[in-house]
């Protein structure tokens, strides 16, 4: 899976399942301050990432994810490791 | 003693999704009972249930608010929206004053089952998701509504089996009378799904009259064969008279009596002595005589022994004259919700001067023959009514409500 494909998929679930307005989505958007997500929402992000990308998420590694590009990077890295 | 009044009501039920629809169903004797094919597939003895559709909340609540709400929480939200609008409890008022919530709820089966399935299958608790815990606990309705509505007063759930929401109203009366709260959002919510009802079905307590579902719930009738489970949610705003007058809120009725008792007897079989004490305590609380009651909304669920024992208790205290009905003949048994919903049904009847029919009351048994019960609607002025709710473990609750004059 290319990075662009990852970005499309992540953005789609943020818009569809987290009801985030499309114009707020940008690589440097902060999950808390810009997208209005909180720690509880990260539990659901883990569920969806595992479902959509097929790898086991380590909850501890999610702690360092602050902005959207961090999540793209994390998934990119995990998908490549698994492949 | 402080006067306690009701300043708002809201309902989401199998016989209507708001007060107007419910009043129409009560007046015309329209049943909310049908068949759930899933229960047949799951090996239930009875597929009969109240039929209800879940509300669409996407336009009303954020995702974070929605994902903590189980089915009965959604019903409770809808009922409470109608009630707080009637009572003029807008968000600005709720933020500046202490509004409490005491709600009856005694199960939340589906979220619990779903969470356990995920943990067992995936061996990873995080995959349960963030909403599950808030849906799973018995206090789900009060924990969610207090956050959604920004409530700052008393906040907990009352689990007293099928008397839960009646006790919730009684507890609110006591808190207000003590001067500890001025306004409490009260009510009860009940999930309607096969998962929650399997173990109850296993007790053979449900009617199996499936040929005509609307004839299955037949309280006090000689040929009754069990209850029909049902649900939804009902909310009443309980408030001190002074607060209601000060706010200019509509005063719908006055709560004058609360009685309670415990049978100290069998876990599922009710008796006569316990309910009798609850009735007498409520009359004493209201400081009235039995003959002052114009109408009784019985607990009567359509089980052979339950209706028989309640009929004896009612006869012992009230004799033969006072008109009695069971709205469960239309709604089925709304369990955790029933105490609050039946206060609303009775207030609608009081406001419109009628007593809804006890559907399917065709032939009395030895004890119901001594009571004033009709299978047809009665036109009747009601100034004061009494409503009974009884539950497993022998918990009993009785409320008395009076017209405001």
Contacts between the chains, C-beta under 8 A, distances in Angstrom:
chain1	res1	chain2	res2	distance
A	17	B	63	7.7
A	18	B	63	6.2
A	19	B	62	7.4
A	19	B	63	5.0
A	38	B	64	7.6
A	40	B	64	7.3
A	40	B	130	4.2
A	41	B	64	7.4
A	41	B	130	6.8
A	43	B	126	6.0
A	43	B	129	6.2
A	43	B	130	3.9
A	44	B	67	7.6
A	44	B	129	5.4
A	44	B	130	5.2
A	44	B	131	7.8
A	46	B	126	5.3
A	46	B	127	7.5
A	47	B	126	7.2
A	47	B	127	5.4
A	47	B	129	5.2
A	50	B	127	6.7
A	56	B	124	7.6
A	57	B	126	7.7
A	59	B	126	5.9
